[in-house]
Amino acid sequence: MNSLVKDFLSQKKFAVVGSFRNESKVAWRILKTLKNKGYEVIPVNPRLKEVEGLTCYASIKDIPQGIDVVDIVTPPEVSQKVVRDCRDKGIKRVWLQPGAESKEVIEFCRENGINVVYNLCLMLEGE
């Protein structure tokens, strides 16, 4: 898993899927951490138009540019749809934050050629 984490963190464009209602939300903190470290970060949430001055997209499918890594901070039932969108868009790296994963989501990623990191928090690994 260490080489996978290093590969993920060497990428440039991250989409973060989750709730950005306030600064205490994990997705908001991950977005802010990645942005402060110089990554290009794209927030994804169907209820918002902007987060931290960045355009927020309703879904992965709505993002016009390429994405290197999708960091998912959603309940497993939502994660299932997000990883399907990743497959359809050709994204090959998904990071499931603790609580976003399920056996089905992980298996779906593996069966569809998506490298997946799980049981690790991106904020802790990225320090």
N, C-alpha and C positions, 0 to 999 in steps of 0.2 A: 504493500500500500504506500510505502514511503516514496517510491519512484513515481507512482501515480500522482501523489500529492505534489511532488516537485514539478512534474509535467504540467499539472493544472495551474500552479502558481507562476509558472513561466509564461503563461498566456497573457494577452493584452486586453481582450474585451470580455467582460463578465455581464451577464444579465442576472438580476436578482429578482426572484419571484416571491412575493409575500405581502404582508401588511405593513404599511408605512404610516399608520395613523398618528404615531407620535414617536419621539426619540427613544422611548423605552422598548420599542419593538425590535426584535432580533434582526429582522430584515433591514430596518432603517440603520441599525448599528453596523451591519455588514456592509451595506451600501456606502456609508460614510467612511468606514475603515478602508475599503478598496479604493474609493475616490481619493482619500488622503494619501494613499500609497502610490498614486499615479496611474491606476488602472482606468480604462474607459469603462464606465458602469452604466447600465441601462436598467432602470426600474420597470417592473412588470406588475400591474395590478389593474383589474378591470374597472375599478371605481375612481381612479385618480388620473389626472392629466399631467401632473408635474410633481416631482419629488426633488428637493434640494436643487432647484433650478434646472433639473434634467427632465426631458420629455419622458412621461410614463406611458408605456404601451399596455393595452388591454390583455394581450396574450403574446406568447413567443412568436406565433405566426404573423403578428402585426409588425414586428421589428424589421425594417427594410434592409439594414446592413447585416453582415455576417457576425456571428457570435462564437467566441472560443469556448466559453464555459457558462453553463447555467447553474446558478446556485438556487436551490429550492428550499423555501422556508414556509411550507404550507402543510396542512393535514394530509395524511397519506392518500385519502380519496381525491384530493385536488392534485397531489403530486402525480397520480396516475394519468390524469389528463395532460399535465405539463410534459411528462416524458414522452407521451404520444406526439405532442406538438414538436418536441425536440427531434424525434425520429423523422417526422414529416419534413422538418426544415433541414435535416442533415447534420444536426449538431451531435458531436461525438464525445462530449464531456459533460457530465452532470454531477453536481455535488449536492447530496441530500443532507441537509442539516439534521441533527438529532431531532427526532419527532416527525420528520417529513417522510421517513422511509417506511417501507413495508416489504415483506418478503416478495409480494407480487410486483412491486415497483422495481426492486433490485433485479429480479428475474427478467422483467420486461427489458430493462436496460441491457443486460447481458445477452439476451436472445436477439437483440436488435443492433448489436455492435456498438453500444454506447458505453464508454468507460465510465464507471460510477465510483464515487467516493461516498462513504456513509459511516455513521458512528463517530464522526470527527467534526468539530466545529471549525469552519473556515477562519474565524477570527483568531482562534488559538493557534492553528497551524500556520497562519500567515504572518505571525509575529517574527 
